Structure formats: C-alpha cells, structure tokens
Amino acid sequence: MYPGPAKYRLERSNTIIGNPLMEQLYTVQEVSNILKVGYRSVLQQINTGKLSAYLVAHSYRIPESSVMKYLDTNKVIRAAK
C-alpha cells in the first residue's frame, strides 16, 4: 500500500526518493548498453537466472540492484604473480 505523498518527495526526473520499492528499472536494451554486450546476451543471463528481472506487459524490466549484484558476482579478482 502506498503510504501517501507526505512520506516521499519527487525529484525533477519524477522518481520517488526515499522509497526502496521504487528503484530504477531498466529495459533489456538499456542493460545491454550499460554492460556493452548484446541484447541476446542479456536475455540469456535472465533465462539462466544469473540476472533477475520482472516481466511487465510482455517485456522484461531489470532493477538496478540486479545489475549491480550481477556485476559483483562476476567480478574477476586476479592474484598477483
């Protein structure tokens, strides 16, 4: 249930500040541009469960936290020789 306008404020971009449920959602195309990979690569990561997404009106929406979690779990740490 939405607690009302008194608890949250809007920025110029019309995003709600202070509400953890209203994080930025990206399309598959936007995530592919952010990660500099192909559109099908992002779909493959969603289908294998490596990248979580919501299905909204027959298209995927990927939360910003999912993109950040995906990057953290795929970070490569090399040991010094």
Buried (B, 14 or more C-beta within 10 A) or exposed (E): EEEEEEEBEEEEEEEBEEEEEEEEBBBBEBBBEBBEEEEEBBBEBBEEEEBBBEEEEEEBBBBEEBBEBBEEEEEEEEEEE
